[in-house]
Amino acid sequence: MIRREMDAMLWFVDRWWWFPTASTDLYSAEFEWRDDRLYLLEPDGSAVEGNQLSETEVEQLTREELLADVLELAAAKLRSGEGWDEGTTGDVLGEILHAYPKHVKKALALVLLWGRF
């Protein structure tokens, strides 16, 4: 999972790279390429080794980012006192299903089995 304030993902040399715990902004970052690996150089002199991502991992991270955005907007709507209409509820549930289809299907099956739906 990507935490926006700490991690970074970058397209470089025809591959996606993920830099867990990176604290440097990618727009001003410096990189080093050695031994077929990409390193993000931190201001303190340390280097964060990039992890090469597969297409499946990139797709999942993108889904999680979209879900986070939808949840942020939905939470703002709740805080404003407007509540959720059917469209907002559908958007939230749709994004959760899109990001975690196996988990949602399993959870729905359990809810139906328990008779709480």
N, CA, C and O atoms as CSV, one atom per row, in Angstrom:
chain,resi,resn,atom,element,x,y,z
A,1,MET,N,N,0.839,-1.183,0.000
A,1,MET,CA,C,0.000,0.000,0.000
A,1,MET,C,C,0.881,1.243,0.000
A,1,MET,O,O,1.876,1.300,0.724
A,2,ILE,N,N,0.533,2.203,-0.781
A,2,ILE,CA,C,1.313,3.438,-0.847
A,2,ILE,C,C,0.735,4.448,0.126
A,2,ILE,O,O,-0.464,4.728,0.101
A,3,ARG,N,N,1.575,4.987,0.970
A,3,ARG,CA,C,1.202,6.082,1.858
A,3,ARG,C,C,1.765,7.332,1.215
A,3,ARG,O,O,2.981,7.516,1.176
A,4,ARG,N,N,0.893,8.196,0.708
A,4,ARG,CA,C,1.320,9.335,-0.097
A,4,ARG,C,C,2.389,10.186,0.557
A,4,ARG,O,O,3.311,10.650,-0.114
A,5,GLU,N,N,2.277,10.397,1.864
A,5,GLU,CA,C,3.227,11.297,2.502
A,5,GLU,C,C,4.597,10.650,2.725
A,5,GLU,O,O,5.548,11.345,3.084
A,6,MET,N,N,4.715,9.343,2.519
A,6,MET,CA,C,5.983,8.686,2.824
A,6,MET,C,C,6.576,7.897,1.664
A,6,MET,O,O,7.796,7.758,1.585
A,7,ASP,N,N,5.766,7.388,0.783
A,7,ASP,CA,C,6.253,6.506,-0.264
A,7,ASP,C,C,6.195,7.206,-1.613
A,7,ASP,O,O,5.505,8.213,-1.773
A,8,ALA,N,N,6.921,6.668,-2.574
A,8,ALA,CA,C,6.940,7.259,-3.905
A,8,ALA,C,C,6.986,6.162,-4.954
A,8,ALA,O,O,7.634,5.133,-4.759
A,9,MET,N,N,6.286,6.386,-6.087
A,9,MET,CA,C,6.289,5.461,-7.198
A,9,MET,C,C,6.688,6.235,-8.453
A,9,MET,O,O,6.235,7.361,-8.659
A,10,LEU,N,N,7.534,5.634,-9.290
A,10,LEU,CA,C,8.106,6.341,-10.423
A,10,LEU,C,C,8.279,5.409,-11.611
A,10,LEU,O,O,8.663,4.252,-11.439
A,11,TRP,N,N,7.997,5.904,-12.829
A,11,TRP,CA,C,8.234,5.169,-14.070
A,11,TRP,C,C,9.631,5.525,-14.549
A,11,TRP,O,O,9.911,6.694,-14.816
A,12,PHE,N,N,10.514,4.538,-14.662
A,12,PHE,CA,C,11.895,4.788,-15.066
A,12,PHE,C,C,12.441,3.541,-15.738
A,12,PHE,O,O,12.246,2.436,-15.234
A,13,VAL,N,N,13.113,3.694,-16.852
A,13,VAL,CA,C,13.711,2.600,-17.619
A,13,VAL,C,C,12.659,1.521,-17.925
A,13,VAL,O,O,12.875,0.333,-17.687
A,14,ASP,N,N,11.527,1.970,-18.455
A,14,ASP,CA,C,10.434,1.084,-18.874
A,14,ASP,C,C,9.892,0.196,-17.765
A,14,ASP,O,O,9.404,-0.903,-18.030
A,15,ARG,N,N,9.973,0.656,-16.543
A,15,ARG,CA,C,9.465,-0.110,-15.404
A,15,ARG,C,C,8.931,0.856,-14.356
A,15,ARG,O,O,9.329,2.020,-14.299
A,16,TRP,N,N,8.018,0.348,-13.525
A,16,TRP,CA,C,7.567,1.109,-12.361
A,16,TRP,C,C,8.435,0.722,-11.173
A,16,TRP,O,O,8.725,-0.453,-10.947
A,17,TRP,N,N,8.839,1.729,-10.426
A,17,TRP,CA,C,9.642,1.530,-9.223
A,17,TRP,C,C,8.905,2.143,-8.038
A,17,TRP,O,O,8.280,3.197,-8.151
A,18,TRP,N,N,8.992,1.460,-6.901
A,18,TRP,CA,C,8.358,1.927,-5.675
A,18,TRP,C,C,9.449,2.118,-4.637
A,18,TRP,O,O,10.310,1.255,-4.462
A,19,PHE,N,N,9.409,3.244,-3.955
A,19,PHE,CA,C,10.421,3.573,-2.950
A,19,PHE,C,C,9.754,3.673,-1.590
A,19,PHE,O,O,9.320,4.753,-1.188
A,20,PRO,N,N,9.666,2.541,-0.870
A,20,PRO,CA,C,9.005,2.584,0.438
A,20,PRO,C,C,9.777,3.495,1.396
A,20,PRO,O,O,11.007,3.528,1.399
A,21,THR,N,N,9.040,4.203,2.178
A,21,THR,CA,C,9.549,5.130,3.200
A,21,THR,C,C,10.358,6.285,2.633
A,21,THR,O,O,11.124,6.911,3.366
A,22,ALA,N,N,10.212,6.582,1.361
A,22,ALA,CA,C,10.919,7.735,0.798
A,22,ALA,C,C,10.331,9.015,1.373
A,22,ALA,O,O,9.112,9.152,1.477
A,23,SER,N,N,11.188,9.941,1.741
A,23,SER,CA,C,10.704,11.205,2.294
A,23,SER,C,C,10.960,12.375,1.354
A,23,SER,O,O,10.558,13.501,1.648
A,24,THR,N,N,11.614,12.130,0.239
A,24,THR,CA,C,11.957,13.168,-0.722
A,24,THR,C,C,10.853,13.313,-1.753
A,24,THR,O,O,10.294,12.317,-2.212
A,25,ASP,N,N,10.538,14.540,-2.116
A,25,ASP,CA,C,9.584,14.805,-3.182
A,25,ASP,C,C,10.192,14.346,-4.507
A,25,ASP,O,O,11.326,14.701,-4.825
A,26,LEU,N,N,9.448,13.565,-5.273
A,26,LEU,CA,C,9.985,13.026,-6.525
A,26,LEU,C,C,10.351,14.106,-7.541
A,26,LEU,O,O,11.225,13.895,-8.381
A,27,TYR,N,N,9.691,15.253,-7.467
A,27,TYR,CA,C,9.967,16.307,-8.442
A,27,TYR,C,C,11.347,16.929,-8.253
A,27,TYR,O,O,11.923,17.466,-9.199
A,28,SER,N,N,11.871,16.859,-7.043
A,28,SER,CA,C,13.200,17.426,-6.790
A,28,SER,C,C,14.209,16.357,-6.389
A,28,SER,O,O,15.311,16.673,-5.941
A,29,ALA,N,N,13.831,15.093,-6.549
A,29,ALA,CA,C,14.675,13.995,-6.088
A,29,ALA,C,C,15.843,13.736,-7.037
A,29,ALA,O,O,15.805,14.074,-8.220
A,30,GLU,N,N,16.869,13.131,-6.476
A,30,GLU,CA,C,18.006,12.660,-7.259
A,30,GLU,C,C,18.027,11.141,-7.168
A,30,GLU,O,O,17.698,10.555,-6.137
A,31,PHE,N,N,18.423,10.517,-8.276
A,31,PHE,CA,C,18.437,9.069,-8.354
A,31,PHE,C,C,19.804,8.584,-8.776
A,31,PHE,O,O,20.600,9.308,-9.375
A,32,GLU,N,N,20.047,7.331,-8.441
A,32,GLU,CA,C,21.298,6.695,-8.842
A,32,GLU,C,C,20.961,5.308,-9.382
A,32,GLU,O,O,20.181,4.571,-8.779
A,33,TRP,N,N,21.548,4.965,-10.506
A,33,TRP,CA,C,21.335,3.662,-11.132
A,33,TRP,C,C,22.605,2.847,-10.964
A,33,TRP,O,O,23.662,3.248,-11.451
A,34,ARG,N,N,22.523,1.708,-10.281
A,34,ARG,CA,C,23.685,0.841,-10.137
A,34,ARG,C,C,23.227,-0.610,-10.005
A,34,ARG,O,O,22.219,-0.907,-9.363
A,35,ASP,N,N,23.978,-1.487,-10.616
A,35,ASP,CA,C,23.694,-2.930,-10.570
A,35,ASP,C,C,22.249,-3.249,-10.951
A,35,ASP,O,O,21.602,-4.071,-10.304
A,36,ASP,N,N,21.743,-2.596,-12.005
A,36,ASP,CA,C,20.394,-2.807,-12.507
A,36,ASP,C,C,19.311,-2.506,-11.464
A,36,ASP,O,O,18.220,-3.075,-11.511
A,37,ARG,N,N,19.620,-1.619,-10.536
A,37,ARG,CA,C,18.666,-1.188,-9.495
A,37,ARG,C,C,18.633,0.334,-9.472
A,37,ARG,O,O,19.619,0.995,-9.798
A,38,LEU,N,N,17.493,0.874,-9.084
A,38,LEU,CA,C,17.328,2.321,-8.981
A,38,LEU,C,C,17.272,2.705,-7.509
A,38,LEU,O,O,16.553,2.084,-6.726
A,39,TYR,N,N,18.030,3.727,-7.138
A,39,TYR,CA,C,18.071,4.208,-5.757
A,39,TYR,C,C,17.662,5.667,-5.726
A,39,TYR,O,O,18.100,6.461,-6.559
A,40,LEU,N,N,16.820,6.019,-4.761
A,40,LEU,CA,C,16.436,7.401,-4.529
A,40,LEU,C,C,17.355,7.945,-3.448
A,40,LEU,O,O,17.454,7.365,-2.367
A,41,LEU,N,N,18.022,9.044,-3.728
A,41,LEU,CA,C,18.968,9.615,-2.777
A,41,LEU,C,C,18.251,10.623,-1.882
A,41,LEU,O,O,17.646,11.581,-2.363
A,42,GLU,N,N,18.329,10.392,-0.588
A,42,GLU,CA,C,17.683,11.262,0.404
A,42,GLU,C,C,18.600,12.429,0.753
A,42,GLU,O,O,19.816,12.319,0.596
A,43,PRO,N,N,18.042,13.546,1.226
A,43,PRO,CA,C,18.861,14.702,1.597
A,43,PRO,C,C,19.893,14.414,2.691
A,43,PRO,O,O,20.931,15.071,2.759
A,44,ASP,N,N,19.599,13.420,3.552
A,44,ASP,CA,C,20.534,13.101,4.633
A,44,ASP,C,C,21.689,12.217,4.177
A,44,ASP,O,O,22.531,11.828,4.987
A,45,GLY,N,N,21.733,11.895,2.875
A,45,GLY,CA,C,22.820,11.077,2.337
A,45,GLY,C,C,22.477,9.606,2.203
A,45,GLY,O,O,23.227,8.854,1.581
A,46,SER,N,N,21.364,9.183,2.772
A,46,SER,CA,C,20.977,7.777,2.648
A,46,SER,C,C,20.335,7.538,1.287
A,46,SER,O,O,19.950,8.474,0.586
A,47,ALA,N,N,20.233,6.270,0.937
A,47,ALA,CA,C,19.623,5.889,-0.333
A,47,ALA,C,C,18.521,4.872,-0.076
A,47,ALA,O,O,18.705,3.922,0.685
A,48,VAL,N,N,17.367,5.080,-0.722
A,48,VAL,CA,C,16.246,4.141,-0.612
A,48,VAL,C,C,16.229,3.311,-1.885
A,48,VAL,O,O,16.077,3.846,-2.984
A,49,GLU,N,N,16.385,2.002,-1.730
A,49,GLU,CA,C,16.393,1.120,-2.897
A,49,GLU,C,C,14.978,0.985,-3.449
A,49,GLU,O,O,14.027,0.765,-2.699
A,50,GLY,N,N,14.853,1.116,-4.747
A,50,GLY,CA,C,13.556,0.975,-5.393
A,50,GLY,C,C,13.202,-0.484,-5.591
A,50,GLY,O,O,14.060,-1.309,-5.906
A,51,ASN,N,N,11.942,-0.792,-5.405
A,51,ASN,CA,C,11.425,-2.123,-5.683
A,51,ASN,C,C,10.714,-2.076,-7.024
A,51,ASN,O,O,9.829,-1.245,-7.229
A,52,GLN,N,N,11.091,-2.952,-7.930
A,52,GLN,CA,C,10.445,-2.998,-9.239
A,52,GLN,C,C,9.059,-3.608,-9.063
A,52,GLN,O,O,8.907,-4.643,-8.414
A,53,LEU,N,N,8.049,-2.960,-9.644
A,53,LEU,CA,C,6.673,-3.417,-9.507
A,53,LEU,C,C,6.204,-4.129,-10.769
A,53,LEU,O,O,6.583,-3.765,-11.882
A,54,SER,N,N,5.380,-5.142,-10.579
A,54,SER,CA,C,4.753,-5.835,-11.710
A,54,SER,C,C,3.525,-5.033,-12.142
A,54,SER,O,O,3.070,-4.144,-11.423
A,55,GLU,N,N,3.000,-5.354,-13.311
A,55,GLU,CA,C,1.787,-4.676,-13.798
A,55,GLU,C,C,0.628,-4.882,-12.824
A,55,GLU,O,O,-0.162,-3.964,-12.603
A,56,THR,N,N,0.520,-6.070,-12.245
A,56,THR,CA,C,-0.547,-6.372,-11.292
A,56,THR,C,C,-0.425,-5.490,-10.054
A,56,THR,O,O,-1.424,-4.967,-9.560
A,57,GLU,N,N,0.797,-5.324,-9.554
A,57,GLU,CA,C,1.007,-4.477,-8.377
A,57,GLU,C,C,0.697,-3.013,-8.677
A,57,GLU,O,O,0.113,-2.322,-7.842
A,58,VAL,N,N,1.076,-2.543,-9.842
A,58,VAL,CA,C,0.790,-1.156,-10.229
A,58,VAL,C,C,-0.719,-0.949,-10.322
A,58,VAL,O,O,-1.243,0.061,-9.851
A,59,GLU,N,N,-1.413,-1.906,-10.927
A,59,GLU,CA,C,-2.867,-1.802,-11.051
A,59,GLU,C,C,-3.532,-1.765,-9.676
A,59,GLU,O,O,-4.445,-0.970,-9.453
A,60,GLN,N,N,-3.082,-2.620,-8.749
A,60,GLN,CA,C,-3.667,-2.650,-7.414
A,60,GLN,C,C,-3.388,-1.341,-6.671
A,60,GLN,O,O,-4.274,-0.806,-6.005
A,61,LEU,N,N,-2.173,-0.829,-6.781
A,61,LEU,CA,C,-1.847,0.438,-6.124
A,61,LEU,C,C,-2.694,1.580,-6.683
A,61,LEU,O,O,-3.119,2.460,-5.935
A,62,THR,N,N,-2.938,1.571,-7.985
A,62,THR,CA,C,-3.784,2.586,-8.600
A,62,THR,C,C,-5.210,2.486,-8.077
A,62,THR,O,O,-5.841,3.501,-7.785
A,63,ARG,N,N,-5.714,1.269,-7.960
A,63,ARG,CA,C,-7.063,1.072,-7.400
A,63,ARG,C,C,-7.141,1.595,-5.968
A,63,ARG,O,O,-8.115,2.246,-5.591
A,64,GLU,N,N,-6.110,1.308,-5.172
A,64,GLU,CA,C,-6.098,1.764,-3.783
A,64,GLU,C,C,-6.053,3.285,-3.692
A,64,GLU,O,O,-6.691,3.877,-2.822
A,65,GLU,N,N,-5.301,3.915,-4.589
A,65,GLU,CA,C,-5.248,5.384,-4.631
A,65,GLU,C,C,-6.622,5.963,-4.959
A,65,GLU,O,O,-7.055,6.924,-4.324
A,66,LEU,N,N,-7.306,5.391,-5.938
A,66,LEU,CA,C,-8.646,5.858,-6.301
A,66,LEU,C,C,-9.618,5.674,-5.140
A,66,LEU,O,O,-10.437,6.552,-4.866
A,67,LEU,N,N,-9.527,4.543,-4.466
A,67,LEU,CA,C,-10.385,4.291,-3.311
A,67,LEU,C,C,-10.127,5.321,-2.217
A,67,LEU,O,O,-11.068,5.840,-1.617
A,68,ALA,N,N,-8.869,5.614,-1.959
A,68,ALA,CA,C,-8.530,6.612,-0.940
A,68,ALA,C,C,-9.124,7.975,-1.293
A,68,ALA,O,O,-9.626,8.676,-0.414
A,69,ASP,N,N,-9.073,8.352,-2.561
A,69,ASP,CA,C,-9.649,9.627,-2.997
A,69,ASP,C,C,-11.158,9.663,-2.791
A,69,ASP,O,O,-11.698,10.656,-2.305
A,70,VAL,N,N,-11.841,8.575,-3.163
A,70,VAL,CA,C,-13.292,8.514,-3.006
A,70,VAL,C,C,-13.662,8.564,-1.517
A,70,VAL,O,O,-14.614,9.245,-1.135
A,71,LEU,N,N,-12.910,7.846,-0.684
A,71,LEU,CA,C,-13.197,7.854,0.755
A,71,LEU,C,C,-12.974,9.238,1.363
A,71,LEU,O,O,-13.726,9.666,2.238
A,72,GLU,N,N,-11.942,9.933,0.898
A,72,GLU,CA,C,-11.697,11.305,1.363
A,72,GLU,C,C,-12.865,12.218,1.032
A,72,GLU,O,O,-13.333,12.971,1.886
A,73,LEU,N,N,-13.334,12.152,-0.198
A,73,LEU,CA,C,-14.464,12.981,-0.619
A,73,LEU,C,C,-15.739,12.617,0.137
A,73,LEU,O,O,-16.504,13.496,0.538
A,74,ALA,N,N,-15.962,11.326,0.328
A,74,ALA,CA,C,-17.151,10.877,1.052
A,74,ALA,C,C,-17.108,11.324,2.513
A,74,ALA,O,O,-18.128,11.728,3.071
A,75,ALA,N,N,-15.933,11.253,3.128
A,75,ALA,CA,C,-15.794,11.708,4.516
A,75,ALA,C,C,-16.040,13.212,4.622
A,75,ALA,O,O,-16.674,13.675,5.570
A,76,ALA,N,N,-15.539,13.971,3.651
A,76,ALA,CA,C,-15.769,15.420,3.647
A,76,ALA,C,C,-17.253,15.725,3.535
A,76,ALA,O,O,-17.750,16.655,4.171
A,77,LYS,N,N,-17.955,14.952,2.735
A,77,LYS,CA,C,-19.394,15.152,2.576
A,77,LYS,C,C,-20.123,14.863,3.884
A,77,LYS,O,O,-21.057,15.578,4.245
A,78,LEU,N,N,-19.704,13.826,4.591
A,78,LEU,CA,C,-20.308,13.516,5.897
A,78,LEU,C,C,-20.025,14.620,6.915
A,78,LEU,O,O,-20.911,15.026,7.668
A,79,ARG,N,N,-18.774,15.101,6.929
A,79,ARG,CA,C,-18.413,16.165,7.877
A,79,ARG,C,C,-19.161,17.468,7.613
A,79,ARG,O,O,-19.396,18.253,8.532
A,80,SER,N,N,-19.532,17.692,6.360
A,80,SER,CA,C,-20.234,18.925,6.012
A,80,SER,C,C,-21.685,18.902,6.483
A,80,SER,O,O,-22.364,19.929,6.475
A,81,GLY,N,N,-22.151,17.736,6.889
A,81,GLY,CA,C,-23.529,17.608,7.346
A,81,GLY,C,C,-24.500,17.221,6.253
A,81,GLY,O,O,-25.687,17.037,6.522
A,82,GLU,N,N,-24.024,17.092,5.025
A,82,GLU,CA,C,-24.892,16.728,3.906
A,82,GLU,C,C,-25.327,15.265,3.954
A,82,GLU,O,O,-26.395,14.915,3.451
A,83,GLY,N,N,-24.505,14.417,4.554
A,83,GLY,CA,C,-24.797,12.985,4.537
A,83,GLY,C,C,-24.507,12.399,3.169
A,83,GLY,O,O,-23.980,13.079,2.288
A,84,TRP,N,N,-24.852,11.150,3.000
A,84,TRP,CA,C,-24.623,10.467,1.732
A,84,TRP,C,C,-25.941,10.221,1.039
A,84,TRP,O,O,-26.915,9.800,1.662
A,85,ASP,N,N,-25.967,10.484,-0.248
A,85,ASP,CA,C,-27.115,10.093,-1.049
A,85,ASP,C,C,-26.807,8.733,-1.670
A,85,ASP,O,O,-25.745,8.159,-1.429
A,86,GLU,N,N,-27.722,8.234,-2.452
A,86,GLU,CA,C,-27.507,6.916,-3.073
A,86,GLU,C,C,-26.284,6.903,-3.976
A,86,GLU,O,O,-25.568,5.905,-4.046
A,87,GLY,N,N,-26.046,8.014,-4.669
A,87,GLY,CA,C,-24.899,8.087,-5.575
A,87,GLY,C,C,-23.581,7.977,-4.838
A,87,GLY,O,O,-22.683,7.255,-5.270
A,88,THR,N,N,-23.456,8.696,-3.716
A,88,THR,CA,C,-22.217,8.648,-2.933
A,88,THR,C,C,-21.999,7.252,-2.364
A,88,THR,O,O,-20.894,6.713,-2.426
A,89,THR,N,N,-23.052,6.674,-1.812
A,89,THR,CA,C,-22.950,5.321,-1.256
A,89,THR,C,C,-22.548,4.331,-2.343
A,89,THR,O,O,-21.703,3.464,-2.117
A,90,GLY,N,N,-23.145,4.460,-3.508
A,90,GLY,CA,C,-22.804,3.578,-4.626
A,90,GLY,C,C,-21.365,3.757,-5.067
A,90,GLY,O,O,-20.680,2.780,-5.369
A,91,ASP,N,N,-20.895,5.021,-5.108
A,91,ASP,CA,C,-19.503,5.283,-5.487
A,91,ASP,C,C,-18.531,4.646,-4.507
A,91,ASP,O,O,-17.554,4.016,-4.912
A,92,VAL,N,N,-18.802,4.811,-3.216
A,92,VAL,CA,C,-17.918,4.253,-2.183
A,92,VAL,C,C,-17.894,2.730,-2.281
A,92,VAL,O,O,-16.825,2.121,-2.312
A,93,LEU,N,N,-19.065,2.127,-2.329
A,93,LEU,CA,C,-19.117,0.663,-2.408
A,93,LEU,C,C,-18.505,0.149,-3.714
A,93,LEU,O,O,-17.837,-0.884,-3.725
A,94,GLY,N,N,-18.734,0.866,-4.802
A,94,GLY,CA,C,-18.152,0.461,-6.088
A,94,GLY,C,C,-16.633,0.499,-6.072
A,94,GLY,O,O,-15.982,-0.407,-6.592
A,95,GLU,N,N,-16.058,1.551,-5.473
A,95,GLU,CA,C,-14.593,1.647,-5.406
A,95,GLU,C,C,-13.998,0.601,-4.475
A,95,GLU,O,O,-12.926,0.061,-4.751
A,96,ILE,N,N,-14.690,0.310,-3.368
A,96,ILE,CA,C,-14.210,-0.748,-2.468
A,96,ILE,C,C,-14.240,-2.087,-3.207
A,96,ILE,O,O,-13.289,-2.865,-3.127
A,97,LEU,N,N,-15.320,-2.351,-3.916
A,97,LEU,CA,C,-15.423,-3.591,-4.684
A,97,LEU,C,C,-14.353,-3.658,-5.764
A,97,LEU,O,O,-13.779,-4.720,-6.007
A,98,HIS,N,N,-14.079,-2.516,-6.422
A,98,HIS,CA,C,-13.065,-2.479,-7.478
A,98,HIS,C,C,-11.656,-2.730,-6.917
A,98,HIS,O,O,-10.851,-3.421,-7.541
A,99,ALA,N,N,-11.366,-2.167,-5.740
A,99,ALA,CA,C,-10.030,-2.301,-5.152
A,99,ALA,C,C,-9.816,-3.664,-4.495
A,99,ALA,O,O,-8.720,-4.222,-4.561
A,100,TYR,N,N,-10.852,-4.193,-3.868
A,100,TYR,CA,C,-10.708,-5.441,-3.120
A,100,TYR,C,C,-11.855,-6.404,-3.428
A,100,TYR,O,O,-12.630,-6.733,-2.530
A,101,PRO,N,N,-11.981,-6.860,-4.667
A,101,PRO,CA,C,-13.140,-7.683,-5.025
A,101,PRO,C,C,-13.271,-8.972,-4.216
A,101,PRO,O,O,-14.377,-9.343,-3.822
A,102,LYS,N,N,-12.173,-9.647,-3.968
A,102,LYS,CA,C,-12.254,-10.911,-3.223
A,102,LYS,C,C,-12.709,-10.682,-1.786
A,102,LYS,O,O,-13.517,-11.444,-1.256
A,103,HIS,N,N,-12.188,-9.628,-1.157
A,103,HIS,CA,C,-12.551,-9.335,0.231
A,103,HIS,C,C,-14.023,-8.954,0.352
A,103,HIS,O,O,-14.711,-9.389,1.275
A,104,VAL,N,N,-14.499,-8.135,-0.591
A,104,VAL,CA,C,-15.889,-7.687,-0.543
A,104,VAL,C,C,-16.832,-8.856,-0.763
A,104,VAL,O,O,-17.831,-8.989,-0.055
A,105,LYS,N,N,-16.530,-9.696,-1.729
A,105,LYS,CA,C,-17.395,-10.844,-2.005
A,105,LYS,C,C,-17.454,-11.783,-0.805
A,105,LYS,O,O,-18.513,-12.320,-0.481
A,106,LYS,N,N,-16.321,-11.977,-0.153
A,106,LYS,CA,C,-16.292,-12.841,1.037
A,106,LYS,C,C,-17.096,-12.202,2.176
A,106,LYS,O,O,-17.852,-12.887,2.864
A,107,ALA,N,N,-16.930,-10.887,2.372
A,107,ALA,CA,C,-17.655,-10.185,3.432
A,107,ALA,C,C,-19.161,-10.222,3.176
A,107,ALA,O,O,-19.941,-10.443,4.102
A,108,LEU,N,N,-19.574,-10.007,1.927
A,108,LEU,CA,C,-21.002,-10.058,1.603
A,108,LEU,C,C,-21.571,-11.457,1.827
A,108,LEU,O,O,-22.688,-11.611,2.320
A,109,ALA,N,N,-20.795,-12.469,1.461
A,109,ALA,CA,C,-21.254,-13.840,1.684
A,109,ALA,C,C,-21.453,-14.098,3.178
A,109,ALA,O,O,-22.437,-14.723,3.573
A,110,LEU,N,N,-20.530,-13.623,4.003
A,110,LEU,CA,C,-20.666,-13.804,5.452
A,110,LEU,C,C,-21.877,-13.055,5.999
A,110,LEU,O,O,-22.610,-13.581,6.837
A,111,VAL,N,N,-22.087,-11.826,5.525
A,111,VAL,CA,C,-23.236,-11.038,5.977
A,111,VAL,C,C,-24.542,-11.748,5.599
A,111,VAL,O,O,-25.470,-11.825,6.403
A,112,LEU,N,N,-24.599,-12.259,4.379
A,112,LEU,CA,C,-25.821,-12.966,3.944
A,112,LEU,C,C,-26.042,-14.238,4.753
A,112,LEU,O,O,-27.179,-14.578,5.083
A,113,LEU,N,N,-24.958,-14.942,5.074
A,113,LEU,CA,C,-25.064,-16.158,5.883
A,113,LEU,C,C,-25.565,-15.844,7.294
A,113,LEU,O,O,-26.335,-16.607,7.877
A,114,TRP,N,N,-25.111,-14.703,7.835
A,114,TRP,CA,C,-25.529,-14.311,9.185
A,114,TRP,C,C,-26.939,-13.735,9.204
A,114,TRP,O,O,-27.537,-13.581,10.269
A,115,GLY,N,N,-27.471,-13.417,8.028
A,115,GLY,CA,C,-28.817,-12.872,7.948
A,115,GLY,C,C,-28.917,-11.432,8.421
A,115,GLY,O,O,-29.974,-11.017,8.897
A,116,ARG,N,N,-27.852,-10.664,8.302
A,116,ARG,CA,C,-27.862,-9.267,8.776
A,116,ARG,C,C,-28.001,-8.270,7.650
A,116,ARG,O,O,-27.720,-7.087,7.838
A,117,PHE,N,N,-28.417,-8.706,6.516
A,117,PHE,CA,C,-28.486,-7.788,5.383
A,117,PHE,C,C,-29.888,-7.718,4.864
A,117,PHE,O,O,-30.156,-6.995,3.905
